[in-house]
């Protein structure tokens, strides 16, 4: 794992507006520190540069690991994951109540791999919505 300079960490965090760039969970609501995530992992020759880094909550980062994609559950086709540097979140996902729904192959693969709608994550998202702390876009 490569060293990420403080200035680059700060840039990535500010660019993400303090939210996980995958599930949009706000860092201020988390007891755990968010992490610098290589979109294309170092294992796959991904560089430690701003264009390949995303701010990720620990749940998304650990679930993603070094994965680049998976089999789309609808089409059965090998599909790359959502890339927060090159794709817009609202182009692939929407929030329906507390559930993150996907409407593209990349979105569906990402929802599955990152376990966006695991029961614990749904409960936490519901709590954020109920308390008005949610930062996610409305449908």
C-alpha distance (Angstrom), angle and dihedral (degrees) to the residues before:
residue distance angle dihedral
X1 . . .
X2 3.77 . .
X3 3.77 128.4 .
X4 3.81 114.0 -104.0
X5 3.81 113.2 -153.8
X6 3.80 117.7 -125.0
X7 3.81 92.1 -117.5
X8 3.83 91.2 55.2
X9 3.83 91.3 47.2
X10 3.79 89.9 51.3
X11 3.80 92.0 48.4
X12 3.83 92.7 50.5
X13 3.83 91.7 47.0
X14 3.81 93.1 49.1
X15 3.80 92.6 45.3
X16 3.83 88.8 53.6
X17 3.81 90.5 49.2
X18 3.80 88.5 -128.3
X19 3.82 94.9 -62.1
X20 3.77 132.6 114.2
X21 3.78 104.8 -97.2
X22 3.80 91.4 -141.8
X23 3.83 107.2 44.3
X24 3.85 96.6 13.2
X25 3.80 92.5 -128.5
X26 3.84 108.7 161.3
X27 3.80 116.1 -116.1
X28 3.82 91.9 -141.9
X29 3.82 89.6 64.6
X30 3.79 94.5 51.8
X31 3.77 127.7 91.8
X32 3.80 88.3 -157.6
X33 3.79 126.4 71.1
X34 3.78 117.1 -109.0
X35 3.79 118.4 -120.8
X36 3.77 140.2 -136.4
X37 3.78 105.0 -110.8
X38 3.80 125.2 -161.4
X39 3.81 104.9 -136.4
X40 3.79 88.5 -156.3
X41 3.78 102.1 32.0
X42 3.76 123.1 -124.5
X43 3.81 86.2 -115.7
X44 3.82 86.8 66.4
X45 3.82 92.7 44.9
X46 3.81 95.0 -94.9
X47 3.77 112.7 162.3
X48 3.79 128.4 -127.4
X49 3.80 94.6 -118.2
X50 3.81 132.9 120.9
X51 3.81 92.0 -103.2
X52 3.82 90.5 59.5
X53 3.80 100.4 40.6
X54 3.79 129.8 87.2
X55 3.78 132.9 179.1
X56 3.80 106.6 -115.4
X57 3.76 135.0 -178.3
X58 3.80 112.8 -122.9
X59 3.81 91.7 -107.1
X60 3.80 94.8 55.9
X61 3.79 94.0 40.0
X62 3.80 94.6 51.3
X63 3.80 93.5 43.3
X64 3.81 92.4 49.4
X65 3.79 96.3 47.2
X66 3.80 108.3 158.2
X67 3.82 94.6 -29.6
X68 3.80 117.2 135.5
X69 3.80 95.4 -175.3
X70 3.78 144.6 -41.3
X71 3.78 143.8 -146.7
X72 3.81 112.5 -54.8
X73 3.83 105.0 -120.6
X74 3.83 91.1 -141.1
X75 3.82 103.4 43.7
X76 3.80 100.9 23.5
X77 3.81 88.9 -132.8
X78 3.83 123.9 135.2
X79 3.82 103.4 -106.7
X80 3.81 134.2 -178.7
X81 3.81 119.5 -116.8
X82 3.80 124.2 -107.8
X83 3.81 110.6 -77.3
X84 3.83 112.6 -150.2
X85 3.83 91.6 -160.6
X86 3.79 96.5 57.0
X87 3.82 104.5 22.6
X88 3.79 134.8 56.5
X89 3.81 118.1 -120.5
X90 3.81 94.1 -136.8
X91 3.81 90.3 52.8
X92 3.82 89.5 65.3
X93 3.81 108.2 23.1
X94 3.76 144.3 34.4
X95 3.77 134.6 -173.8
X96 3.80 115.8 -117.2
X97 3.79 107.4 -175.5
X98 3.83 99.2 -50.0
X99 3.80 96.2 -28.8
X100 3.80 122.6 100.4
X101 3.80 106.7 -139.1
X102 3.79 123.6 -164.2
X103 3.78 125.9 -149.9
X104 3.81 102.1 179.6
X105 3.79 131.6 61.6
X106 3.83 90.4 -111.8
X107 3.78 90.1 50.1
X108 3.80 94.1 48.7
X109 3.80 91.9 49.6
X110 3.81 90.9 48.9
X111 3.82 94.0 47.6
X112 3.80 88.9 53.1
X113 3.82 99.1 42.7
X114 3.80 95.7 42.9
X115 3.81 93.2 40.8
X116 3.80 92.9 -133.2
X117 3.79 92.9 171.5
X118 3.78 101.1 44.0
X119 3.82 107.9 142.3
X120 3.82 93.3 -109.5
X121 3.79 92.5 49.7
X122 3.81 91.4 47.7
X123 3.81 90.5 51.5
X124 3.80 91.3 50.8
X125 3.81 92.1 47.2
X126 3.82 90.0 50.1
X127 3.79 89.3 52.3
X128 3.81 91.1 51.8
X129 3.79 91.5 49.4
X130 3.81 92.5 47.2
X131 3.81 92.9 50.3
X132 3.80 93.5 43.7
X133 3.81 92.7 -116.4
X134 3.81 94.0 117.4
X135 3.80 116.1 122.2
X136 3.78 97.0 -176.5
X137 3.79 123.4 118.3
X138 3.77 115.9 -101.8
X139 3.82 118.8 -118.3
